[in-house]
Amino acid sequence: MIQEMGLTVTENFISLVIKNPVDHTKLRENLFSDNSISEMSFDAMNHRAKEMTNN
């Protein structure tokens, strides 16, 4: 993951996973079957950023 997306993005993704524990494998299979891991991570970080600005 670090090689694909870089250290900072990987740390952000791990932080999101820890804060919002869900079965990401099932989530990806059911909702994001057409997206790459990079796209899913980017979408998750954008969603979290929007949540943080709304609070």
N, C-alpha and C positions, 0 to 999 in steps of 0.2 A: 504494500500500500504506500509506504514512504517513497519507494522508487517511482511509482506511478504518479502520485499527486504531490509529493513533497512533505517535509516534516510538519510545517505549520498547518496545512490542510488536514493531514492525518490526525494531528493533535486535536484540531477543532472537531473532526468527525468523532473521535473517541470521546471527547467531552460531551457531545450530543447524545451518544449512546448511553453513557453513564447517567446523564440527567433524565433521559427518557427511555427507560428499559422496555424494549419490545423485541419480538422475534423478527429481526431484520431479514432473515432468510425468507420467512413466509411473506413478509411485507413485500420484499423485492419480487418474489415469484408471482404474487397475486396482483400487485399494483404497478410495478415498474419493470415488467418483463422486457420492455423494449429499450430501457435505459441502461447505460453503462454504470459501473460503480462510481466513476467520476461525476457523471450527471446526477446520480442519486445523492451523492455527497454534497454537490453544489446546491441542489434543491433543498436539502435538509438544512444547510447552513443559512441559505436565504430565508427559509421559513423561520428559523430560530432568531435571526436578526430582526425580522419583522415583529416577532413576538416580544422581543426585548424593547423595541422602540414604542410598542403599544402599552407597555407597563409603566 
